[in-house]
């Protein structure tokens, strides 16, 4: 199992290095208050990381709000309204 994880990790690292090498030219971004010039590979990686973080944050907020709502119902004594399979 460990060998599979290490080989998968090395494969993705190699793909990232190739992607960065093939997309080394700069791309300009105008964000209204700041202008950035980044390599294409770095911009792609940055957008991937930002999307991953925002997706994780959205999932965490959704799960935590559901748990909070269920806890409040249990404290009030609304056991009849709870779903059978949460």
N, C-alpha and C positions, 0 to 999 in steps of 0.2 A: 504494500500500500504506500509506504513511504517513497519507494522508488518511482511509483506512478505520479505522486504529487510533485516530486523534484523534477522529473522529466517534463511534466506539464508546465511547471513554472519556468523552466529553462526554455521551453518552446515559445512561451509568451514573451519572455525577455528578448529572445532572438527576433521575434516578429516585431517587437517594439523598436529594437535597434535598426532593423531594416526599414521600417516605416519612417523613422526619424531621419535616416540617411537619404531616403528617396525624396523626402519632402523637406529639404533643408532651406528652401527659399523663404524669405520673409513675407508676411501678410500683414497689412495694416488694418487696425480696428479703431473705429471712432465711437467712443462710448459717451459722447456729448460733453462730459466733463474731463475726459482724459483720452489721449490717443496712444495706442500701443502698436508696436511692431514686433510680432512674434514669429518664430518659425512655424510652419504648418503642423509639424508633428507635435510641438509643444501646445499649440492651440487645440489640436484634437485631443491630446491627453488631458489638458485642463478642462475642456468641456465634458469629457468622460467622467472625470473625478467630481466635477460640480454636479452632474446629473446623478451620479451614484450617491453623493451626500444628500441631495435634495430628495431623492427617492427613499433613502433610509429614514430621513427626518419625517417625511410624509407617512411612512408605514408606522414609525414609532408613535407619532401623534395619534394616528387612527386607533392603534391598539391600546394606548394608554387612556384615551378618552372613553373607549368602550369598557375597559376595566373599571374606570372611575364611576361610570354610569351604573354598572352592575353592583359595585360596592355600595353606592348610595341606595339602590333599591333594596339590597339586603339589610341595610341599617334601618330603613323605614319599615321593614317587615312585609314588603311586597313580594313574598316568595312565590305567589301564584303566577305572577307575570314573567318570571324568569324562563328563558328558553330551556328545553330539556337538554339540548346539546349545544353548549356555548361555543 
